[in-house]
Amino acid sequence: GLCLLVLRLFIGVHVFLVSCALPDSVLRRFIVRVMCSVLGLFVRQSDPRLRDVNVRVYIANHVTQFDHNVINLLTSCNTPALNGAPGFICWSRGFMELGVAGSRAELVDSLKVYSSHRGNPPLLLFPEEAATNGRAGLLRFSSWPFSILDVVQPVALQVQRPLITVSVADSSWITELLWTFFVPFTVYQVRWMPSVPRRAEELSEDFALRVQELLAMELGVVSTRLTAADKTEHMKRLRHTSLLPFAPASSQPLAARPRMPSSLTGVAPEDVRITAMAQRVKEVLPHVPLEVIRIDLAQTNCVDTTIANLLEGRVPFFPESKEAGTDLPAPSTSQAAAASGIQGSGAVPSSKPATKQFAKSPEQRHLSLQERKRALYDYAK
């Protein structure tokens, strides 16, 4: 892999220079496509006759950061640069710079003017606005690409690669390029679908949803309602969870367990909200470590769900001693009275505390566990 990477880096420079020197034509696409096969980048297309030369907008699912380069090897098309600062890097990656840095309405108007000139190549747009691995489902399509023209042509794109996963979340285009050079080959399968016209009085949102369903059926995946913003938020939570301390191993002493800082100065609003929710769970379950509560809250984002997970045993933890919980705020008087009332009510089979000794009979152990769970549930309510 390292030998292929070093060799293909030198060949890739020649491919870039050839693609820049030759004008856009069938000969240039053929030469660059053959040279890309040396780099381990193979492009296949199905039903090329379905490609409509009169269609000005192509709609494709987004798998890697080089999808527009791959489709450009088959036909002439341009993809506008939506993210990132314009410059040499943007141009070298094959994006089209429009010079529009305003709202999406200004971008749509600029693309309408671009499409009105018949001499310009068609537009290749990715309504998902974020790359996925293409194996589970499609992100919700944005409606603005379907506001440009009334006829679009869907393009189904699938990528296969041995040994290494395609399009790892939160990876940069440089990392994706290096992995492409590292592995023996990467196969892009492009399937052209029939063009889809807009129905009479059909809104752009409905038009986008209909094309999304057609692409999902062609790819054999699910058409989801998750957006690119949901993916960004999910990646933020994953990075936040990876920074939290995990529960210690059984061999680690309890005193050596890392504690969360008590001061919230300079903490992000998301951390403050998780901390406030963790304190609420801690008041209900004082024997559960605060670190375990925060980790589960970062995943569930719900106090009730976290309490249920801890009570049902879905989240393993080591109970804290009484001394470990002295620095936490004590429950209010009304909560203490409610707790004492619950323990004295008839809802609990036995008002005496659970025995500290390990019961010999499985029935007694199960009954003791059920009593404690029922009391904790009532106290939580």
N, C-alpha and C positions, 0 to 999 in steps of 0.2 A: 504493500500500500504506500509506504513512504517513497519507494522508487518510482511508482506511478505518479505520485504527487509531484515530485521534483521534475520528472520528465515532462509532465503535462503542463506545468507552470510555464516552461519555455515554449511549448507548442501553443499554449493559450495566448501568449503575447503575439505570435504570428497570426493566429486566427483573428485577434482583435484588429491588428494592422490591416489585414486583408479586408475585413468587413468595413473598415473605415475608408479604405482606398477605392474599392469598387463601388460603382453606383448601384442603386436599388434596381435589380432586374432578376429575371429567372436564372441567369448564369451566376450571379452573385449568391443567390440563395442555394443553388446546387453546390457551389464550391465550398461555402461555409458549412453546409450540412455535412459534406463528406469530411471536412476537417474536424467538425465536432464529433464525428464518430470515432476519430482517433483519440479524442479526449474522453471517450466512454459515454458520450451523450447520443443516444439513438432516439430518433423521432419516427413514429409510425402514425399514419392517418387512415381512418376508415371512412368510406363513402365520400371521397373527395368531390364526386359529381353533385352532391347535395349543396355544396357551397355556392351561394347565389352571388353573382358578380354585381348585382344591383343593390344589395344590402350594404348599408353604410355603417352599421353598428353590430359588432360581435359581442355576445355575452358569454362569459366562461366562468367556471368555478375556479377558485384560487387554491393551489396546492403548494407551490414553491415560489420563491422570489424571482424565478427565471421563466415563469409561464409565458410572459409576453415575448421573450426572446425565442422560445421554442416555436410558438405559433407563427412568429415572424419568419421562421425558416421555411414555412409552408406557403404563406401568402403575405403580401405586403399589407401591414397594418401599423397603427400607432396607438400607444397607450399613454395618456396624459399622466404627468407626475403629480400625485395628490399629496404625498408626504415627503418631507425632506427639502432641504434648501436647494434651489437650482444651482447648477454649476457643472464642472467637468465630470464629477462622479455621476450625477443624474444623467448627463448626456451619454457617457460611456456605457451606462447600463441599458441604454436603448429607450429611455423614456422621452416623451415629447414635452417640452416646456412651453406652457401657454402664457406665462407671465401674469397669471391671475392668482392673487393671494387673498381674495375676499371670501364671500359666502358661497354656498353651493349654487345659489341662484345665478351669481355672476359666472360661475364655472359652466353651468348649463347653457347660458347665453353664449359664452365663448365657444363651446363645443357645437352649438347650433350653427354659428357662423362658419366654423371650420367645416362642418358637414355639408353646408350649402354649396361649397366649391367642389365640383365634380372631379377636379384634378387631384384632390387630396386623397390619400389612402384611407380605407375604412378605420373606424375606431374599434379598439379592443378594450373592453371594460370588464372589471371584476366587481360585481355588486356586493359580494361578501365583504369587501374592504379589509379582509384579514385572511391569512393563509391557514388552512387546516390540513390534516393528513389525508383527507378525502375518503376515509374508510368508514366513518360513522354517520356523518350527516352534513348538510349544507347550512351555513349560517343564513340568517334572514337577509334577503336581498334588499338593498337600498332602492328607493323609488326614483332617485334622480337620474340614473342612467337610462331609464325608460321614458323620461320626459324629453329626450332629444329628438327622436324620430318615432314614427308610428310602426315601424317594422324593424325587428331585430332577428338575429340568427344565433341560437344557442350553440355552444361548443363544449362538449363534454371532455374533460381532461383527467387522465389517470396516470400515476407515476409509480413505477416499481423499481426497487433497488435491493440487491442482495446484502445481507449482513447488517446494514445500517438503516435505521428508520428514516423515512423521508419526512422532511419538514418538521423538525422538532420544535415544539412551542418555545417562543421567546428567543429563537436563535437568529443571528444576524445573517445578512446575505453573504458576507465573507466566509462565515462558518459553513454555510450551505455549499458555497463554491469549492471550498477545500475538501469537504466530504465527497463531492461529486468527482473531484480528481483522485481521491484516495481509493474509492471502491472500484471494482473492475468495470462496471457499466451501470448506467441509469437509463431506463426505458420510459419515454413519454408516449402515451397512447392518446391521440387526438381523434375524436369522433364528431363529425359534422352532423348537425341535426337540421331538419327543415326549418325555414324561416317562419317566424310567428308574427302575424300582424295584430295590431291593437283592435279590439272590438269597438263597436259603436258606443260612445259615451262611457268608455271604460276608464276608470281612474288609473293613475300611474302606480298606485299601491297594489291594486288588483292585478294590473298587468305584470308587475314584478312577481307577485305571488304565483301567478299562473306559470310563468316561465321557470320559476324556482321548482315548482312541482314537476314540470316536464324534465328538467335536468336531473332532479333527484330520482325519478323513475328510470331514466337512462343509465345513471350511475349505480342504481341499486342501493341507495342510501336513504336516510330519513331527511325530510324537509323540516327543519327545526325553526323555532321562533327566537333563537338566541342570536344576538347581534355581535358585531365586532367590539362594541363597548362592554358587553358581558364577558367576552374573552379577555379583554384587558383587565377588567375587575377580577376575574378568576386568577389571572397570573399575578396580580398584586397580592391576593390572599395567599397564593402558594408561596410567594417570596416571603410574606410576613410570617406564615406558619413555619417555614424552614429556619427562620431566625429565632423562634421561640425555643426555650430549653425543654427537652423531653423528660419524661419520667425516668428516674434513675433505676439502675438495675438492682436486683434483690441483694447483691453483695455490697452495694454502696450504702454507707451509714446514712441515717436520716438527717443528721446534722450537716452532712456535706451537700445536701440538696441545694441547688441555686435558687435564690429568691428573687422575685421581681422587685424593682425599685419602687419605693413608696411615693416618690415625688413624680409628678406628671409634667414638670416643666420641660418644655421643648419636645413633648410627645405629639405625634400626629393625631388629628381628630379621630381617626379609626382606632388608634390605640386607646384613646380616652374612652371611647364608646365600649370597646371590648372590656376594659378594666372596670367600668361601671356595671356592666352585665355580669362580670365575674364576681364582683362583690355581692350582687343579689343572689347568685347561686351559692356563694360561700356562706351567706346568712342561713340558707336553708340546709346546706350540707357542710357544716363546719369541719368535718373530719376529712374532707377531700382537699388535696393540695391545690393551691391557687394556680400553679403552672398547668396542671392537668385540665382545670376548668377553662383556662384561657385557650389552650390548644383546641379543645373540643368546640368552644364558642367560635373560634376562627373558622371552623368548618361548617357548623350548623347555623350560626348567626341567630340563635333563638335560645332564650333562657329555659323555656319549658322542655324543649327537645334535649338540651344538655342535661337537665335534671333527670329526665327519663332515661337517657343513656347511662348516666352514672348509677341510677338505682337498679336498672336492669342488668348491670354488669357488662355492658357493651364496651365500656372504656375502662381498661385496667388501671389501677392506681394503688399506692401504698398509703393507708390512712395516716394522718398526722396525729401527733400526740397533743395533749391539752396545752402544753407549753408553746407549741408551734402556732396555736391559734389565738394566743393572748393579745397579739398586736392588732387583731382584726376588730372592727366595731361590733359591739355586743348587740343582740337583737333588742328591739324596742319592748316596752312593757306589755303592749297589747299582743305582740307576737309571743312573748313568754306566757302570757295568760292563755292565749289560744292553744299553745303547745300543751300546757298543763291540762286544759280542758279536753284536748284530744286524747291525752293519755288516760284521763279519768272517765271518758265516755265509754258507752257500750260498743262502739265501732271496733275497738281494739280488743281482741280476745283476752289478753292478759295485760294488766297495768304494771306489773313488775318488770324491771329492766331485764334485757336478755342476759343469760348467764355467760360468764366469761370462760367457763370451762367448755371443752369440746364434747358435745353429746355423743354417746356411744351409738345410739340408734339413728339411722338415716331419717326416720319419720320425725324424730324430735329436732334434728338439725334443720330439716325442711320447714317445720312449723315455726321454729325460731326465726328463720330467715323471712318467712312470709309475714310474721308479726312485725318485724322491724321495717320491712318494705311498706306495709300498710300504714304504719305510724308515720313514716317519712312522707308517704303520699298525702296523707291527711294534713300533715303539718305544712307541706308545700302548698296545698290548696288554700 
